[in-house]
């Protein structure tokens, strides 16, 4: 979720309709991933969606008690669950992406053998490993060569893994949609 007022209202209405004694809220400005993890350890906190600028999805990892293997591999945690004061990190993007890709590919009837990920936003690592797991040859690219090189290094992608198109599938993984100026320009931010 974006943490916007509209999102908060929608989630709280859904929780109410489900009869759950929970409240969804957003931390607008966090000073560090350590502080965020500390807030999540509160006995009244059950979990959190991890989002936002500044690489929080990666930088929170050292402050969690356990992190699922895929989240460690992708260097991205987007969901934290508090169980008895212990924080567990997950990458639910990967499960959602895999489900959507399998369904879309199956329904399209197109045989997807190659894919390119454009961008290096938080979902790019999950997309890379999901596509590889599906047996699809995948590469990653973007506009900024330095950011691209850092992302490839962080994910363990070797230079020889890069290949030029045409590709059967494009996965857009730019972080632009989370930028407040973009949201404002599109009339999507409260």
C-alpha positions in Angstrom: 0.0 0.0 0.0 1.1 3.6 -0.6 0.2 4.6 3.0 -2.1 7.4 1.5 -5.1 8.4 3.5 -7.3 6.6 0.9 -5.4 3.3 1.3 -5.6 3.6 5.1 -9.3 4.0 4.9 -9.8 1.1 2.5 -7.7 -1.3 4.6 -9.4 -0.3 7.8 -12.8 -0.8 6.3 -11.8 -4.2 5.0 -10.5 -5.2 8.5 -13.8 -4.0 10.0 -15.9 -6.0 7.5 -13.8 -9.1 8.3 -14.6 -8.6 12.0 -10.9 -8.3 12.9 -9.8 -6.3 15.9 -6.9 -4.6 14.0 -6.1 -1.1 12.8 -4.0 -0.3 9.8 -1.9 2.9 9.9 1.2 4.3 8.2 4.5 5.7 9.6 5.0 8.8 7.4 8.7 9.5 8.1 11.1 7.0 9.6 14.5 7.9 10.7 16.1 4.5 10.1 15.3 0.9 9.4 16.4 0.1 13.0 13.8 2.5 14.4 11.1 1.0 12.1 12.0 -2.5 13.2 11.8 -1.3 16.8 8.3 0.0 16.3 7.3 -3.3 14.7 8.4 -5.2 17.8 5.7 -3.5 19.9 3.4 -6.0 21.6 0.5 -4.3 19.9 1.9 -4.6 16.4 1.1 -7.8 14.4 2.9 -6.9 11.2 3.7 -4.4 8.5 3.8 -3.8 4.8 7.3 -2.5 4.0 7.4 0.1 1.3 8.7 3.6 0.5 11.8 5.3 -0.8 15.3 5.0 0.4 15.7 1.2 0.1 13.8 0.3 3.3 12.9 -3.1 1.8 16.6 -4.0 1.8 17.9 -2.1 4.7 15.5 -3.5 7.2 16.8 -7.1 6.7 19.6 -6.9 9.4 17.1 -5.9 12.0 14.8 -8.9 11.5 15.0 -12.1 13.5 14.3 -14.4 10.6 14.1 -13.8 6.8 12.7 -16.4 4.3 15.3 -17.6 1.8 13.8 -15.9 -1.2 13.7 -12.6 0.5 17.4 -13.0 1.4 18.2 -14.0 -2.2 16.3 -11.0 -3.7 17.5 -8.6 -0.9 13.9 -7.4 -0.5 11.4 -7.8 2.3 8.0 -6.3 1.7 6.1 -7.9 4.6 7.1 -8.3 8.3 5.1 -10.4 10.8 5.6 -9.9 14.5 5.1 -13.2 16.4 5.7 -12.8 20.1 8.2 -10.0 19.6 10.2 -11.8 16.9 10.2 -10.3 13.5 9.8 -12.5 10.4 10.5 -11.0 6.9 8.9 -12.2 3.7 8.9 -11.2 0.1 5.2 -11.7 -0.9 5.9 -9.9 -4.2 7.5 -13.1 -5.5 4.4 -15.2 -4.8 2.0 -12.7 -6.4 4.2 -12.2 -9.4 4.7 -15.9 -10.0 0.9 -16.6 -9.8 0.1 -13.7 -12.1 2.8 -14.7 -14.6 1.8 -18.4 -14.7 -1.9 -17.5 -15.2 -1.2 -14.8 -17.8 1.3 -17.0 -19.8 -1.1 -20.0 -19.7 -4.1 -18.0 -20.8 -2.2 -16.2 -23.6 -1.0 -19.4 -25.1 2.4 -17.7 -25.8 5.5 -19.7 -25.1 7.7 -17.4 -23.0 11.4 -18.4 -23.2 13.0 -15.0 -22.6 12.3 -11.9 -20.6 13.7 -8.6 -19.7 13.2 -6.7 -16.5 13.3 -2.9 -17.1 14.3 -1.0 -14.0 15.8 -1.8 -10.6 13.0 -1.0 -8.2 12.2 -3.2 -5.2 10.4 -5.8 -7.3 13.2 -6.3 -9.8 15.0 -8.9 -7.6 11.9 -10.9 -7.0 11.0 -10.8 -10.7 14.5 -12.0 -11.6 14.5 -15.0 -9.4 10.8 -15.9 -10.1 11.4 -15.8 -13.9 14.6 -17.9 -13.5 12.7 -20.4 -11.3 10.1 -20.7 -14.1 12.8 -21.7 -16.6 12.7 -18.4 -18.4 16.0 -16.9 -19.6 16.1 -13.4 -18.1 18.1 -10.2 -18.2 17.8 -6.8 -16.5 18.3 -3.4 -18.0 17.6 0.3 -17.3 18.6 3.9 -18.0 21.2 4.4 -15.3 24.3 2.2 -15.9 25.6 2.7 -12.3 22.3 1.7 -10.7 22.0 -1.2 -13.1 25.5 -2.4 -12.3 24.9 -2.2 -8.5 21.6 -4.1 -8.8 23.2 -6.8 -10.9 26.1 -7.2 -8.5 23.7 -7.3 -5.5 21.7 -10.1 -7.2 24.8 -12.0 -8.3 24.0 -11.5 -12.0 27.1 -12.1 -14.1 27.9 -9.9 -17.2 27.6 -12.9 -19.4 24.0 -13.4 -18.3 23.0 -10.2 -20.3 21.5 -10.7 -23.7 19.8 -8.4 -26.2 16.2 -8.7 -27.4 13.8 -9.3 -28.8 12.3 -10.8 -25.7 9.0 -12.7 -25.2 8.1 -10.8 -22.0 8.8 -7.4 -20.5 8.6 -6.9 -16.7 8.4 -3.2 -15.8 10.2 -2.7 -12.4 10.8 1.0 -12.2 10.0 2.7 -8.9 8.4 5.8 -10.6 4.8 4.9 -9.5 5.8 5.4 -5.8 7.2 8.9 -6.4 4.9 11.5 -4.9 5.5 14.0 -7.7 4.3 11.4 -10.2 1.3 10.5 -8.1 0.4 14.1 -7.7 0.7 14.7 -11.5 -1.6 11.8 -12.1 -4.1 13.0 -9.5 -3.6 9.8 -7.5 -2.3 11.3 -4.2 -4.6 12.8 -1.6 
